[in-house]
Structures are given as structure tokens and as C-alpha cells.
Amino acid sequence: MPLHRIVFYSSNETKLTSSSMRDFVRDVLDNCARLEAISGLTGALLFNERFFLQVMEGDKVAISEQMWKISQDERHSLMVILAAGAIPRRAFLTWTVGYAGRSPELDKLYLSYGPAPKFDPTRMTAASAVDLVQDFIKAEHGQMVKHAEPMALHPD
Ligand SMILES: Cc1cc2nc3c(=O)[nH]c(=O)nc-3n(C[C@H](O)[C@H](O)[C@H](O)COP(=O)(O)O)c2cc1C
């Protein structure tokens, strides 16, 4: 089974408060952990008040099925696919959902991947979006970062 990856961004239609944000992170992460166990999909989702940026990796049929579901979710709109295709190996071994807020460290990170010191996936290439998400996870200075428990991936 060749591995595939999709990278997309969309507009956040939710009104973010700290409790709605907690609920959102918990809800999506629970779904993602379930999905990882069932179909071996892994990835990451970063969001702020304006945007979502998601990377999803695994089997192309499982990715497509999930994309149909996500596209019907009313918490966002205007999905734009930055890239979709085969990859030699995963960049994400589990699921992470994180709030891409502002801080001096995070602003520096955004500036290294885009023209302005803010989280704006509309101005990034797919490659820089994936690198940004990986750096964000590594640095762990994002707020509201939650990782799903790593689970055994399906052998096939
Ligand atoms: C931007 C965005 C990205 C999402 N990404 C995922 C995801 O990767 N995996 C997932 O299971 N749910 C994700 N969700 C939630 C799904 O849209 C949906 O609520 C979930 O698949 C529930 O499926 P169910 O109806 O089968 O329970 C996302 C929602 C949003 C708004």
C-alpha cells in the first residue's frame, strides 16, 4: 500500500473562546485517534481564529473518505488543497492538534515560512506548510497542543 499525503487549509467559521477551543481540540483529536486505529491515518491540524491547516498521511482511499467528511463540517469553509500525492515515508507518526497563536517565538517561526510573522497558510507552499507544522510540534511552544496517544499502525 503506497503512502499518500494531503495538505489543505480552510477558513475557520467557529467563534473561538478558550472553552470552545478546548472542546474542538478534544473532539477532533478523539476522532483522529479513532481514525488512526481504524485506518492508519496520521497527521496534524493547526488552527487560529482565521484558518485551519491540516496534513493527513496514509492510504489514499482512507484519506479521500475522510476528506469528504471534513468537507461537510460546518466549522470551516473554503477548503484549498495545497498538495496531494504519494510520499516515501510519513512525516507524522501520530496525531497532533495545536492552536497557532501569537508569541515572540511563534511569530519568528511564522516569519521563517512566510512573508509575515503570522499564521497564514494562504501564503505558504505545501512544503513550507509541512515544515512549519513539524517545527511547531517540535518546538512545543504552541498553546493548546494536544497529541493523540501513539497507537500501533495496521501492518498492511
Ligand atoms: C478543519 C477540520 C479538520 C478536521 N480533520 C479531521 C481529521 O483529520 N480526522 C477526523 O476524524 N475528523 C476531522 N475533523 C472532524 C470531521 O469533520 C468530523 O467531525 C468527524 O470526522 C466526525 O465524523 P463522524 O460523523 O463519523 O463521527 C475535522 C474538522 C475540521 C473542521
The ligand as an SDF file (V2000), in Angstrom:
LIG
                    3D

 31 33  0  0  0  0  0  0  0  0999 V2000
  -10.5770   21.6770    9.7180 C   0  0  0  0  0  0  0  0  0  0  0  0
  -11.0860   20.3710   10.2220 C   0  0  0  0  0  0  0  0  0  0  0  0
  -10.2850   19.2570   10.0990 C   0  0  0  0  0  0  0  0  0  0  0  0
  -10.7290   18.0210   10.5780 C   0  0  0  0  0  0  0  0  0  0  0  0
   -9.9100   16.9540   10.4710 N   0  0  0  0  0  0  0  0  0  0  0  0
  -10.3260   15.7530   10.9100 C   0  0  0  0  0  0  0  0  0  0  0  0
   -9.4940   14.6060   10.7940 C   0  0  0  0  0  0  0  0  0  0  0  0
   -8.3800   14.6650   10.3070 O   0  0  0  0  0  0  0  0  0  0  0  0
   -9.9700   13.4340   11.2470 N   0  0  0  0  0  0  0  0  0  0  0  0
  -11.2090   13.3220   11.8080 C   0  0  0  0  0  0  0  0  0  0  0  0
  -11.5830   12.2270   12.2150 O   0  0  0  0  0  0  0  0  0  0  0  0
  -12.0070   14.3860   11.9310 N   0  0  0  0  0  0  0  0  0  0  0  0
  -11.5950   15.5910   11.4920 C   0  0  0  0  0  0  0  0  0  0  0  0
  -12.4320   16.6630   11.6050 N   0  0  0  0  0  0  0  0  0  0  0  0
  -13.7940   16.4350   12.1210 C   0  0  0  0  0  0  0  0  0  0  0  0
  -14.6480   15.8740   10.9970 C   0  0  0  0  0  0  0  0  0  0  0  0
  -15.0660   16.9390   10.1370 O   0  0  0  0  0  0  0  0  0  0  0  0
  -15.9020   15.1670   11.5380 C   0  0  0  0  0  0  0  0  0  0  0  0
  -16.4720   15.9220   12.5610 O   0  0  0  0  0  0  0  0  0  0  0  0
  -15.5490   13.8130   12.0630 C   0  0  0  0  0  0  0  0  0  0  0  0
  -14.9570   13.0440   11.0400 O   0  0  0  0  0  0  0  0  0  0  0  0
  -16.8120   13.1280   12.6440 C   0  0  0  0  0  0  0  0  0  0  0  0
  -17.1200   12.0100   11.9080 O   0  0  0  0  0  0  0  0  0  0  0  0
  -18.3550   11.0780   12.2710 P   0  0  0  0  0  0  0  0  0  0  0  0
  -19.5640   11.8210   11.7920 O   0  0  0  0  0  0  0  0  0  0  0  0
  -18.0980    9.8240   11.5230 O   0  0  0  0  0  0  0  0  0  0  0  0
  -18.3020   10.9000   13.7660 O   0  0  0  0  0  0  0  0  0  0  0  0
  -12.0050   17.9160   11.1660 C   0  0  0  0  0  0  0  0  0  0  0  0
  -12.8100   19.0510   11.2720 C   0  0  0  0  0  0  0  0  0  0  0  0
  -12.3610   20.2730   10.8340 C   0  0  0  0  0  0  0  0  0  0  0  0
  -13.2190   21.4790   10.9560 C   0  0  0  0  0  0  0  0  0  0  0  0
  1  2  1  0
  2  3  1  0
  2 30  2  0
  3  4  2  0
  4  5  1  0
  4 28  1  0
  5  6  2  0
  6  7  1  0
  6 13  1  0
  7  8  2  0
  7  9  1  0
  9 10  1  0
 10 11  2  0
 10 12  1  0
 12 13  2  0
 13 14  1  0
 14 15  1  0
 14 28  1  0
 15 16  1  0
 16 17  1  0
 16 18  1  0
 18 19  1  0
 18 20  1  0
 20 21  1  0
 20 22  1  0
 22 23  1  0
 23 24  1  0
 24 25  2  0
 24 26  1  0
 24 27  1  0
 28 29  2  0
 29 30  1  0
 30 31  1  0
M  END
$$$$
